[in-house]
Amino acid sequence: MPIRWHALPLLFLSAIAPSLANPQSFENTAIVRTVELGGAIVHVTTTYAVKATQPGSKVYTIALGLEEKQKTSWYEVKVKGQQVVLPVSEQILDADRNYHLMDVTLPKALGVNATLNLVLETIQTHATTPWPKQASQKEDQALKYQTDLFVLSPYRTSVQRTKLKSLTPRIISFTTPENVQDFTLDIPATKSGATVTYGPYNNIPPSANEKFISKHQQPITVHYHHEQPVLEVLKLTRAAEISHWGANLNIQDNIVLHNAGPTLKGHFSRLEHQSQSYFKRAAPHALAALTLHLPAGIRNTYYYDLIGNVSTSRLRVAPSVAKTSRANRYSILELRPRYPMMGGWNYSFTLGWDAPLEDSASWDKSTGKYIVEVPIMTPIPGAVVDTAEVKVILPEGATDVEFVPPFPAVANWISTHTTYLDSVGRPELTFQYKDLTVFHAQNIFISYRVPLAAHLTKPFVVAAAFFSLFALAIVGRRINLTINKEKVL
Amino acid sequence: MPTAYPLPTNLSPATVANTASLIRIVALCLISGAAIASRLFAVINFESIIHEFDPWFNYRATRVLATKGFYEFWNWFDPTAWYPLGRVVGGTVYPGLMATSGVIYNLLHAINLPVDIRNICVLLAPGFSALTAWATYMFTKEMKDASAGLLAAAFIGIVPGYISRSVAGSYDNEAIAIFLLMFTFYCWIKALKQGSALFGTIAAVFYFYMVAAWGGYVFITNMIPLHALVLILMGRFSSRLYVAYSSWYAIGTLASMQVPFVGFQPVKTSEHMAALAVFGLLQIVAFAQLVRSRVSSRQFQNLLFAAVVTIGILGTFAFGALTYKGWIAPWTGRFYSLWDTGYAKKYIPIIASVSEHQPTAWPSFFMDLQFLIFLFPAGVFLCFRELRDEHLFVIIYAVMASYFAGVMVRLMLTLTPVVCVASAVALSTLLDTFVDPTEPDIAEEGKSESGTSTTSTAAPGANGSTAAATKKSKKAAAAAAETTSTLSHLLAATKKEGLANPKGIYGLDTRLMVIFNTTCLLAFFVFHCTWVTSSAYSSPSVVLASSNPDGSQHIIDDFREAYYWLRQNTPEDAVVMSWWDYGYQIAGMADRPTLVDNNTWNNTHIATVGKAMSSSEEVAYPILRKHDVQYVLVIFGGLIGYSGDDINKFLWMVRIAQGVWPDEIQEPNYFTSRGEYKVDENASPAMRNSLMYKMTYYRFAELFGGGQAMDRVRQQQMPKVGPTLDYLDEAFTSENWIVRIYEVKKEDPLGRDLKSANAFAQGKKRKRTKPVSRRRALVS
């Protein structure tokens, strides 16, 4: 699924973009791609050492293979050593081309021979496949990762390297590329410890074109052991309810968790599992517990599933932190599913908590509006969220609702939500996302106005209801409906 | 007029009445609060969860009702129960409970209170217990006075005999039925007292509600006619009785026939015939009364004689003919088992296998009722003293319910209300006597009679001179204004006869002693109730609790672990076979089709499961495959000592299977030659080869890593080499091994039987072990 949001405001730009990708304007003195192999998430860092060959070059074009582009759920371009994210505009995806171009606007135009190091970070999801597809409880978990040999670029490249790093030095196999004598005379791929290095490959012509791709581009595969379970959240539904009367931000996540590692071969044997955990040799594809970082200062945390409370978890609550302080403090939740999750198993549950509203909300005096930040998700380490739906429920009577998501949603809309003691209902904002990772755990900012009258509606309605109830009782007790006043037999 | 303690004199009757009314309301509110609060142990100690077995079905049905609406529920055919037969739920269920929750759910949602349906179901029973307390108050008020009513309400609010079936989460028919029972009886008494067709109709409406809610409605169906019959036989026939009974019976019966599950039973089955017969009898008696008022007594006697003979003969013939033709169904088995406790064990083992159908043990009377069981006869005796029409009702109720409670544990529930009522009458009489400040007047004997009534009118306002007296007087005071206590009547009566030594209570000391004693009894009762409720009746049985070494609570959640595993990781149409006890839970929590469940309507189907469990793998396998069984679930408590497991229930499976296949399954085969029920090395071959045994102990011995395996429930040492399985495969075992799930293997693709296929697959191993086994064979 291609990421569309960057394309939206820049559609018109991309129409003229191809003309900017002038192959003469830059040259890559070196490209180093580092792939950190993981389970559900693969982190790719590509460093481009760029040299300008024409004066005033300001737009640098990055190319991604089509498949790579589809796997990428998040990317960011920075100048090496700087924090500022550079603006990127995507060129229109052309179905006929099997590569994809993105234009990066450099912080300042480069003069001739001026150099710059650009860093492209991407997160790939669903990029690995378990192989073998089935593993018994005693067996290890091995994954396969496939990528292209060359980093494409519309410019000439002097030297190029690709490093694939696994978390453990247990790499089972890797592809040795063929027909690369044009670029190197050494061994095209080497392995040392947990790293497989492809290259260096020298003097690569502009590669973002059909000719180069069909002639030289080839897939490479690494087969490696992975010692953590591969987790996927099939569906995350988050409801964040803001209550001004309770000074409370309630967050509730419905999570459908799936172990996307190799499916369990044969059947689950408790005996096996117990002896494994007794000897501390747990199967790498079995998930016994998860550690989640929840916000500091939370109360009333609950964890249940469709059939009731799950009592097998521990929570250490950190005290609330002031909004201004930079300290990162978390409550730690050790969450255990009802049963150990073997490969291919599912587990759905609900996790929720109350957080003090003052930790995430503030009142803007100048505009008279409240501003609330709501996190899109609580990161589950190493897991990818396939689809997410975030609902933010504002207080009853909130008006002038404005919101700024950290990145555009696949879809979003406003509806009405009615809950306890409501008379007219509350505005509810819904955002839908796809393929979220730890890097997407950012905040949605929402501002709204709540008039005093809206604040007072609730107690007034409740008081009126009780008053009418008592009034009815008072009247009812004093009405005599007896027709016949005489005593019956 | 001497009094034991000073009474205020400056209170107007209106003030007294208003204060009494306020105190009554406050007392009733507190009683309701106590009744609800004492049922919340389960929610506080565990969580808001549906308990046990049947409530899971009710909960599931309620969810269908709440999400899909009433008509959908009415026409609900559940294909997942009793696979492959299915179950017409709408027509085989008492819908009152679900309808009540559904109405509450929709009402709350209509006023924007989106309460979860589960919480409504969990809290329904405590909520209705508050209503029961109120209904009991109204009922007892008719028997004696409001002070007795308040006592009765307090008793029923916290008495364990009722709490046992109405704790939060015990979402069963009884939860609302006891309220309906008491309220119907109250309306009946009221109708009878006033001869009111209105109250008769209200009684009929609540009777209909009761019919829709609980199978125990038959109790009302027979209690009211019995009361009417006794009244007629005692010569107490009146137009009031006629109006009350006729309006109740006519409307109630017609209404009750609207419940699909009941249908035409009220006119077709023997259990309902008594009501019809009394209805007929009442018409005849009323007609006779009418005739008697019109004709001379001589003619009337002739007429009466002729009529009695003809009607008697005709009636008997008609009844016999109807029964013979099958129009009237004979008594059902459950009914017979009420009269002959051994009946069920012989003919319907399914009924006998349920623990709550066992006869009541004596200690459980004390456990469930505590000191009320001693006060109960006194209360019944006091009813005899007055013996108005309504007292007769309590007496009959007491006799019938005592018998039934002795026969079946679960019928303790119907006894509890009458025990509360009678005890409250007794206790309040006692308190009335000793709180009443009147002292017998030796000097002015003549005046004392009038004095009694005036002082007791003033008594309510009395600020008792001592603390102990205040507490009691508040309760007792409430209605002392209306009736003077029985005993003071008695006193007055004896005085009238002008005995030389007037009887009565002198001074404060006697009074204080008795009142103190009573207060202590009541206090102990409260402690007892709280203790019994928290320790015996508040466990959800789905979740087990034990304690960690440091004293904190440790939850054993194996059932839900396994059910949730089934729900999340098996195909939605995977049929799960288990013993019927777990059918409702599997349907409710795992959401998977089951072969049999707690609605034990098809004995053969249950016996089929029993047969599969108790025969060897080779025999069971075709049965499993024919029923599309994919998973088999067994409960095993041997690892942590959970005694309610399947091996302990196993003999019932054998018995039930034997009832249908006496040639194939024989109970004695499952005992050792010495007649012991063993699972260790001495277990009989039939036992050791049974599917149940194999599934229970599969790989159990390996868990002990070479040590001696021990079954902690039966305290027997297991053989070192456990059973092997050829036709099934272990699919899941919960953390403490309580729930074990096995998958039924598909037929071998090469057409071999699975045993030889397995042997082939393990070929190498087998060869190596073969010489060993041969040598062993030679030795033996």
HADDOCK unambig.tbl for C-alpha pairs under 7 A between the chains (distance, minus, plus):
assign (segid A and resid 267 and name CA) (segid B and resid 730 and name CA) 6.44 0.50 0.50
assign (segid A and resid 267 and name CA) (segid B and resid 731 and name CA) 5.00 0.50 0.50
assign (segid A and resid 268 and name CA) (segid B and resid 731 and name CA) 5.49 0.50 0.50
assign (segid A and resid 268 and name CA) (segid B and resid 732 and name CA) 5.48 0.50 0.50
assign (segid A and resid 269 and name CA) (segid B and resid 730 and name CA) 6.88 0.50 0.50
assign (segid A and resid 269 and name CA) (segid B and resid 732 and name CA) 6.42 0.50 0.50
assign (segid A and resid 269 and name CA) (segid B and resid 733 and name CA) 6.87 0.50 0.50
assign (segid A and resid 270 and name CA) (segid B and resid 732 and name CA) 6.96 0.50 0.50
assign (segid A and resid 270 and name CA) (segid B and resid 733 and name CA) 5.52 0.50 0.50
assign (segid A and resid 271 and name CA) (segid B and resid 703 and name CA) 6.29 0.50 0.50
assign (segid A and resid 307 and name CA) (segid B and resid 589 and name CA) 6.01 0.50 0.50
assign (segid A and resid 308 and name CA) (segid B and resid 49 and name CA) 6.61 0.50 0.50
assign (segid A and resid 311 and name CA) (segid B and resid 555 and name CA) 6.99 0.50 0.50
assign (segid A and resid 338 and name CA) (segid B and resid 561 and name CA) 5.20 0.50 0.50
assign (segid A and resid 339 and name CA) (segid B and resid 561 and name CA) 6.08 0.50 0.50
assign (segid A and resid 345 and name CA) (segid B and resid 569 and name CA) 5.82 0.50 0.50
assign (segid A and resid 346 and name CA) (segid B and resid 568 and name CA) 5.77 0.50 0.50
assign (segid A and resid 346 and name CA) (segid B and resid 569 and name CA) 6.19 0.50 0.50
assign (segid A and resid 347 and name CA) (segid B and resid 568 and name CA) 6.27 0.50 0.50
assign (segid A and resid 418 and name CA) (segid B and resid 112 and name CA) 6.76 0.50 0.50
assign (segid A and resid 419 and name CA) (segid B and resid 112 and name CA) 5.82 0.50 0.50
assign (segid A and resid 419 and name CA) (segid B and resid 113 and name CA) 6.34 0.50 0.50
assign (segid A and resid 419 and name CA) (segid B and resid 114 and name CA) 6.07 0.50 0.50
assign (segid A and resid 420 and name CA) (segid B and resid 112 and name CA) 5.65 0.50 0.50
assign (segid A and resid 420 and name CA) (segid B and resid 113 and name CA) 4.76 0.50 0.50
assign (segid A and resid 420 and name CA) (segid B and resid 114 and name CA) 6.35 0.50 0.50
assign (segid A and resid 421 and name CA) (segid B and resid 112 and name CA) 6.04 0.50 0.50
assign (segid A and resid 421 and name CA) (segid B and resid 113 and name CA) 6.47 0.50 0.50
assign (segid A and resid 422 and name CA) (segid B and resid 112 and name CA) 6.25 0.50 0.50
assign (segid A and resid 488 and name CA) (segid B and resid 194 and name CA) 6.36 0.50 0.50
assign (segid A and resid 489 and name CA) (segid B and resid 194 and name CA) 6.24 0.50 0.50
